[in-house]
Each structure stands twice: as C-alpha cells, then as structure tokens.
Amino acid sequence: MAIEREAFRYPWTRWTFLEMAGDRNFSFVLKLGGMIVGYLVAHRTGEEVYISNLAVKGYHRGRGLGLKLVHELLSRSRERGMDLVTLDVRESNDGAITFYERLGFQKVAIRRGCYPNSGEDAYVMALRLKAKK
Ligand SMILES: CC(C)(COP(=O)(O)OP(=O)(O)OC[C@H]1O[C@@H](n2cnc3c(N)ncnc32)[C@H](O)[C@@H]1OP(=O)(O)O)[C@@H](O)C(=O)NCCC(=O)NCCS
C-alpha cells in the first residue's frame, strides 16, 4: 500500500488489491532483502493477460526491477500458452509508456476519458506473444 500511495495520484485501496490480485499465476511481488520493492497485478481472459497494476518503489526505480517484473509475467504467460499481453496507461505517463515500448509493447488504441477521477485518456498497449499464423 505504501508503494501504491507513493506511485499513484489515485491509488488502489487495500480492498481493490484483494479483489484484483487473486490470480497468483499472474500477480506477484518482488522482494529485496525481505522487503517488497515492487509488484505486478495481472489476470487472464482467455488467451489474453491484462496488466492492471505495476509499480516499483521510488527509491529503487531505474535499476531494471520493473523490467524484471514484466519479464517474469511474460515468462509465466508463455508457459501457460497465452497469446497477448495488454494494459491501459495514462496518456500523460510518458515514463511508463517508454518503459513498455522498451519491452516491445505498442500503442494499439485510445480509450477516451478512461479515468473517472480525471477524465484522462488511456492508451491501450499490447504485446503479442505468439507469432501470427
Ligand atoms: C513504470 C515503472 C514500473 C518502471 O519501473 P523501473 O524499475 O523504474 O523501470 P526499469 O529500471 O526496469 O526501466 C527499464 C527501462 O524502461 C525505460 N524507463 C523506465 N522508467 C522510465 C522513465 N521514467 N522515463 C523514461 N524511460 C523510462 C528506460 O528505457 C529503462 O531503461 P534504462 O534505465 O536502461 O534507460 C516505475 O517507474 C513505476 O513504478 N512508476 C510509477 C507507477 C506507474 O506509472 N506504473 C505503470 C502504470 S501503467
């Protein structure tokens, strides 16, 4: 919760985490020296894995930990035969957009007024895991 509150202007509540992070195949934390320093929450719908939350503690950013979290998700997703990984990201979150592009994600759509509290648009970003037939 501390990382979440530090990372986002409109943080998830504890309840949202309990509701959303049920699928342990695709939701996990990263620990350093026994302390949680980052987490990723994702869930599957058919062959699609959707990342609904990802954050690294501010002090530890820029050291490759975000990449480690997403690579872990990609590896688990491939193991389970998933086809596609998607996410929504705020249009203004340039850092996260660059981060996902570095991982090979592409902007594939815009969701207008996606965030109820600010009315901001979101980019839908996607990474295909399987080659197209
Ligand atoms: C996005 C986030 C998870 C990235 O985690 P991180 O551990 O700092 O990222 P990494 O160190 O693994 O970065 C890997 C690469 O992504 C890119 N990148 C990461 N953060 C960036 C930023 N703020 N600006 C530009 N590029 C960035 C860089 O290319 C970086 O490689 P480099 O350091 O060799 O240049 C982290 O910044 C964060 O928690 N942000 C706040 C929450 C958030 O916005 N979550 C995403 C919501 S969709």
The ligand as an SDF file (V2000), in Angstrom:
LIG
                    3D

 48 50  0  0  0  0  0  0  0  0999 V2000
    6.9880    2.2860  -14.6820 C   0  0  0  0  0  0  0  0  0  0  0  0
    7.8670    1.6500  -13.6010 C   0  0  0  0  0  0  0  0  0  0  0  0
    7.1790    0.3890  -13.0630 C   0  0  0  0  0  0  0  0  0  0  0  0
    9.2280    1.2830  -14.2120 C   0  0  0  0  0  0  0  0  0  0  0  0
    9.9870    0.5930  -13.2350 O   0  0  0  0  0  0  0  0  0  0  0  0
   11.5980    0.7630  -13.1270 P   0  0  0  0  0  0  0  0  0  0  0  0
   12.0910   -0.3030  -12.2370 O   0  0  0  0  0  0  0  0  0  0  0  0
   11.9330    2.1600  -12.7710 O   0  0  0  0  0  0  0  0  0  0  0  0
   11.9920    0.5110  -14.6410 O   0  0  0  0  0  0  0  0  0  0  0  0
   13.3750   -0.1100  -15.1780 P   0  0  0  0  0  0  0  0  0  0  0  0
   14.5090    0.3840  -14.3630 O   0  0  0  0  0  0  0  0  0  0  0  0
   13.1990   -1.5890  -15.2800 O   0  0  0  0  0  0  0  0  0  0  0  0
   13.3890    0.5770  -16.6220 O   0  0  0  0  0  0  0  0  0  0  0  0
   13.6460   -0.1110  -17.7960 C   0  0  0  0  0  0  0  0  0  0  0  0
   13.6650    0.8420  -18.9660 C   0  0  0  0  0  0  0  0  0  0  0  0
   12.3880    1.4730  -19.1200 O   0  0  0  0  0  0  0  0  0  0  0  0
   12.5710    2.8400  -19.5140 C   0  0  0  0  0  0  0  0  0  0  0  0
   12.0670    3.7060  -18.4130 N   0  0  0  0  0  0  0  0  0  0  0  0
   11.6950    3.3290  -17.1630 C   0  0  0  0  0  0  0  0  0  0  0  0
   11.2350    4.3950  -16.4670 N   0  0  0  0  0  0  0  0  0  0  0  0
   11.3250    5.4560  -17.2900 C   0  0  0  0  0  0  0  0  0  0  0  0
   11.0190    6.8400  -17.1670 C   0  0  0  0  0  0  0  0  0  0  0  0
   10.5080    7.3600  -16.0320 N   0  0  0  0  0  0  0  0  0  0  0  0
   11.2190    7.6630  -18.2290 N   0  0  0  0  0  0  0  0  0  0  0  0
   11.7170    7.1740  -19.3950 C   0  0  0  0  0  0  0  0  0  0  0  0
   12.0540    5.8510  -19.5840 N   0  0  0  0  0  0  0  0  0  0  0  0
   11.8550    5.0260  -18.5450 C   0  0  0  0  0  0  0  0  0  0  0  0
   14.0480    3.0380  -19.7010 C   0  0  0  0  0  0  0  0  0  0  0  0
   14.3220    2.7650  -21.0590 O   0  0  0  0  0  0  0  0  0  0  0  0
   14.6530    1.9730  -18.8290 C   0  0  0  0  0  0  0  0  0  0  0  0
   15.8880    1.5180  -19.2750 O   0  0  0  0  0  0  0  0  0  0  0  0
   17.2330    2.3170  -18.8960 P   0  0  0  0  0  0  0  0  0  0  0  0
   17.1850    2.5540  -17.4180 O   0  0  0  0  0  0  0  0  0  0  0  0
   18.2820    1.3650  -19.3430 O   0  0  0  0  0  0  0  0  0  0  0  0
   17.1660    3.5780  -19.6920 O   0  0  0  0  0  0  0  0  0  0  0  0
    8.1320    2.6520  -12.4270 C   0  0  0  0  0  0  0  0  0  0  0  0
    8.6440    3.8650  -12.9780 O   0  0  0  0  0  0  0  0  0  0  0  0
    6.9370    2.9900  -11.5810 C   0  0  0  0  0  0  0  0  0  0  0  0
    6.6290    2.2940  -10.6190 O   0  0  0  0  0  0  0  0  0  0  0  0
    6.2340    4.0910  -11.9290 N   0  0  0  0  0  0  0  0  0  0  0  0
    5.0730    4.5620  -11.1770 C   0  0  0  0  0  0  0  0  0  0  0  0
    3.8790    3.6680  -11.3610 C   0  0  0  0  0  0  0  0  0  0  0  0
    3.4750    3.5500  -12.8330 C   0  0  0  0  0  0  0  0  0  0  0  0
    3.4230    4.5270  -13.5630 O   0  0  0  0  0  0  0  0  0  0  0  0
    3.1430    2.2950  -13.2170 N   0  0  0  0  0  0  0  0  0  0  0  0
    2.7150    1.9780  -14.5730 C   0  0  0  0  0  0  0  0  0  0  0  0
    1.2420    2.1890  -14.6650 C   0  0  0  0  0  0  0  0  0  0  0  0
    0.6310    1.6400  -16.2340 S   0  0  0  0  0  0  0  0  0  0  0  0
  1  2  1  0
  2  3  1  0
  2  4  1  0
  2 36  1  0
  4  5  1  0
  5  6  1  0
  6  7  2  0
  6  8  1  0
  6  9  1  0
  9 10  1  0
 10 11  2  0
 10 12  1  0
 10 13  1  0
 13 14  1  0
 14 15  1  0
 15 16  1  0
 15 30  1  0
 16 17  1  0
 17 18  1  0
 17 28  1  0
 18 19  1  0
 18 27  1  0
 19 20  2  0
 20 21  1  0
 21 22  1  0
 21 27  2  0
 22 23  1  0
 22 24  2  0
 24 25  1  0
 25 26  2  0
 26 27  1  0
 28 29  1  0
 28 30  1  0
 30 31  1  0
 31 32  1  0
 32 33  2  0
 32 34  1  0
 32 35  1  0
 36 37  1  0
 36 38  1  0
 38 39  2  0
 38 40  1  0
 40 41  1  0
 41 42  1  0
 42 43  1  0
 43 44  2  0
 43 45  1  0
 45 46  1  0
 46 47  1  0
 47 48  1  0
M  END
$$$$
